[in-house]
Amino acid sequence: MVLPALQTALTALLVLFAAAAISAVLCVLLRPLLVRYALARPNARSSHRVPTPQGGGIAVLAGAFVALCLLAPLASTAAEGLVFVMVAAVALAIVGAWDDIRPLPAGLRLGLQALCVAVVIVYAAPEVRLFPELPLGVERCLALLAGVWFVNLTNFMDGIDWITLAGFVPLAGALMLAGSIGLIDPATGLLAAALCGGLIGFAPFNRPTARLFLGDVGSLPIGLVTAYLLYRLAGTGALTAALILPLYHVADASITLLRRLARREKVWEAHRSHFYQQATANGWSVMAVVTQVALLNVVLAGLAAVSILVPATGAQIGCLVVAVLLTSLLLRRFSRPAMTS
C-alpha cells in the first residue's frame, strides 16, 4: 500500500517539474511572437501601463498537457476522462485566443464556453453525482451553470500580475497532494500537478511588473480545468472542501457581479471594480495584494484539508464559517485605504 502511494507522489512531482520546465521554455520561445501579434495595450480599465504581450496561457496549457501525456499513465477509467478535459480545454483556449485577437460577441462566447463545460460534465465525469436526490438532468444543468460561471470568473479575476497564480497554485498544489495520498483519484491529482507546474513555469514572466500575460487563451481553459478538479473533489463527498478552496476568487467575482447588476451596468464589459482592483486604487502595491491572496489561499487549503479529514457535520460547518470569515476580512481590507487597514 505504501509503495503505490509513494509511486503516485513521485509521478506527481515529476509531472509538476516537467510541466514547469516546458511552460518556462515555451514562454521564452513564444514571447517574441506574442509581442508582435498579441500585444495588450493599456486603456482606462487596464491595470498595466505599458503594452504587454498576452498569450502566456498557451505555454501554461501546453506545459501541463505535454507533461501529463508523456509522464502519467492514461489507461485507467478515471484517466480516460482527462482526454475529454484536455480536448475541451484546448477548444476553449482557441475561443480565448480568437477573443484576444478579435473580440467575439458576448452571446457566442458564452455559448461556446457552455459547450466546452458540457463536454467535461457529460464525458469526463459522467459518474459524479453531488445530489443524488435530484434528477440527473437538473443536477447537470446546475453543474453547467456553475462551470460556466467559474470559467468566466477566472477570466474576470485575471486582472493584475500574479493574481491567478496566487489563487490557483495553492489550490492545485493541495489537490496534487490529495491525489498523492489517496483522497481523490490519482488521475485527478496528476492533472492538478500538471496545472500547478504549468503555472509555476509561467510565474517568472508574470511577476510584477509582468512581461507576459495569460490572456483569455489561458484564463478560460485554466478556469475549466480547475472547475473539473473541484467537481471531482466534490464528487468524493468533499463538497465543503471544494467550496472552500476557490473561495476568495468566487467571493470577489460574485459580489462584484451582483453589485454591478444592482447598478444596472453592462456586466460583460471590462471594469475595475473587483476588490483586488480596489486595493491597488487604495494604495496597496500589486505585490502586497497578491501576497495576501496567496496567504489566504494557503490557509483555505488547510481548512479544506481539515474538512476532509474530520467528516463530522460540526467540523464541516466550522471550517466553512472560518473560511468565509477570513475571506470577508480580506475583501474588507482591500476595500479600504492601505494606510488605515
NORGI-V760676 format. One record per run of one state. SS is the DSSP state (H for helix, E for strand, - for the rest). FROM is the first residue (numbers start at 1). LEN is the number of residues. If there is no record, write none. Layout:
SS_FROM_LEN, SS_FROM_LEN
//
This chain:
-_1_1, H_2_36, -_38_1, E_39_2, -_41_11, E_52_3, -_55_2, H_57_15, -_72_5, H_77_25, -_102_4, H_106_19, -_125_11, H_136_22, -_158_5, H_163_18, -_181_5, H_186_21, -_207_6, E_213_1, -_214_2, H_216_20, -_236_3, H_239_7, -_246_1, H_247_16, -_263_12, H_275_7, -_282_4, H_286_24, -_310_3, H_313_22, -_335_3, H_338_3, -_341_1
//
